[in-house]
Amino acid sequence: YRIDRPLSKRLQYQLVHRCSMKYELFPEAGNLPYQVLSKVMRKEIKDFIYSIDFPRESVTKRLQQILRLSKNSSMGLQYNLASIQNLDQFRQNIPIQTYTQIEHWINRIANGETNILQKNKVISFVETSGTTAKPKLIPVTKEWADHIAKAQRLWALSILRDHPGVSKGALFNIVSS
């Protein structure tokens, strides 16, 4: 077939999604726990596959979310995040920084200040192990914790897919950050 006009994003997604399904990441078949969990997680699976099929669009969408949350923060005002419209502008205007260069912002958050890196409330901190230097604090927001939980649910689903026997007995797992 010859197509004389650009395809809509929806049609592009459907075409690519059908192509990627030959490598079906999360097939419908599987043991009962896998089937139940995959049905409950249908939207998460769809979003994950979309991010694989359309990485640039997914990254751009996530960047827009981060910019919206950060534009009026101390850091956002310093780097004029409100003026950034796309990934290329972000790359041009925001320098890659070491932890030491942003540590003053982290310390302000740890001391109770708000709206430093973004407007969402910091609910806790994760401390790195300090293997290569002194331990570092990583601020955790509810939204970030939700993203991590979503990734862990997809990981758990892939374990059920690849190792169906884990649903039949006790499971011991260790996860390190």
C-alpha angles and dihedrals in degrees: 000000000000118000116204098184134049116271118246116249089249093054091045089053093048092050095046092041091055090049093049091048090075083075089043106195095193109023120193093238120083143096119316097262089050092048093049094046093046091052092049090047096046094123093045090051092048091049091048093050090046089054089054094046094043108026097160093051091047093049091046092051092049092047090053090052091050092047091051091053095043107037096093097038123104090261092042092054092047092053096034092236091172089072096052112102105169147016095267092054089047091053092048096047106035116066122216105252137192122236089254090059093054098034092100089063092047090050091052090053091047088052091057103264117141135211093032103128097004140347098256116100117256106234098184145336131249113215118213118229094250093229095149100023140351113318115275129215118234114196114230123206125187089250092053091047089051090053091051091047090051091052091048091051090053089048091051090049090052089051090053089048095049099034108030091172092072089078091062100062148010117315127208118191135169121202122185128190 
